[in-house]
Amino acid sequence: MFLMHKPTGDLIEILTLDQLFNPCAKEVTGVDHFGEELQDPASYQKIELAFPSGERLPRCWLDAHYRDTERSTNQKELSLKNG
């Protein structure tokens, strides 16, 4: 999978998809596809990556607590119905 490194605009080939999809991982390993020579793998902060179209990565890939507000809202609704 290729993502764009926002600070440079370079395309990065992500080598560790499991880290990309894991919201607890803050970095991924990838290869910069800039220039004619193949670059060595490097670590990239997920927050600095986006899809090549410029669209941000899904929140569920970046934030392990992305559903916390939804859960607290559901718990409040249940307590109102039962209380």
Phi, psi and omega per residue, in radians:
M1 nan 2.403 3.108
F2 -1.844 2.328 3.036
L3 -2.234 2.800 3.137
M4 -1.680 2.331 3.024
H5 -1.469 1.905 -3.005
K6 -1.014 -0.729 -3.124
P7 -1.111 -0.555 -3.081
T8 -1.898 -0.389 -3.059
G9 1.422 0.029 -3.140
D10 -1.306 2.653 3.022
L11 -1.495 2.335 -3.131
I12 -2.044 2.183 3.040
E13 -1.490 2.019 -3.099
I14 -1.372 2.170 -3.115
L15 -1.688 -0.348 -3.083
T16 -2.067 1.366 -3.109
L17 -1.091 -0.569 3.121
D18 -1.074 -0.652 3.072
Q19 -1.220 -0.623 3.135
L20 -1.094 -0.762 -3.087
F21 -1.427 -0.249 -3.117
N22 -1.465 1.989 -3.105
P23 -1.193 -0.255 3.114
C24 -1.466 -0.330 3.118
A25 -1.462 2.262 -3.125
K26 -1.659 -0.292 -3.110
E27 -2.259 2.738 3.028
V28 -2.281 2.779 3.079
T29 -1.767 2.337 -3.121
G30 -2.684 3.007 3.130
V31 -2.074 2.211 3.115
D32 -1.306 2.217 3.118
H33 -1.793 1.128 3.116
F34 -2.130 2.308 -3.136
G35 1.517 -3.041 -3.059
E36 -1.584 -0.453 -3.093
E37 -1.638 2.529 3.076
L38 -1.204 2.242 -3.113
Q39 -1.524 2.785 3.065
D40 -1.300 2.617 3.072
P41 -1.037 2.544 3.133
A42 -2.519 2.888 3.091
S43 -1.616 2.463 3.126
Y44 -2.287 2.421 3.051
Q45 -1.229 2.257 -3.114
K46 -1.079 -0.552 -3.132
I47 -1.145 -0.339 3.132
E48 -1.608 0.103 -3.099
L49 -1.921 2.663 3.085
A50 -2.599 2.904 3.025
F51 -1.189 2.701 -3.131
P52 -0.963 -0.434 3.105
S53 -1.297 -0.181 -3.096
G54 1.735 -0.157 3.141
E55 -1.197 2.444 -3.136
R56 -1.205 2.757 3.060
L57 -1.213 2.647 3.120
P58 -1.057 2.506 -3.126
R59 -1.036 -0.580 -3.120
C60 -1.193 -0.235 3.049
W61 -1.543 -0.309 -3.013
L62 -1.933 -0.502 -2.973
D63 -2.206 1.960 -3.133
A64 -1.150 -0.328 -3.105
H65 -1.845 0.473 -3.046
Y66 -1.124 -0.327 -3.127
R67 -1.817 0.037 -3.076
D68 -1.050 -0.747 -3.139
T69 -1.163 -0.627 3.106
E70 -1.139 -0.740 3.139
R71 -1.142 -0.754 -3.126
S72 -1.155 -0.610 3.089
T73 -1.152 -0.755 3.120
N74 -1.120 -0.682 3.120
Q75 -1.152 -0.663 3.105
K76 -1.147 -0.718 3.122
E77 -1.117 -0.724 3.108
L78 -1.120 -0.723 -3.140
S79 -1.186 -0.576 3.078
L80 -1.185 -0.685 3.126
K81 -1.208 -0.645 -3.083
N82 -1.549 -0.279 -3.019
G83 -1.703 nan nan
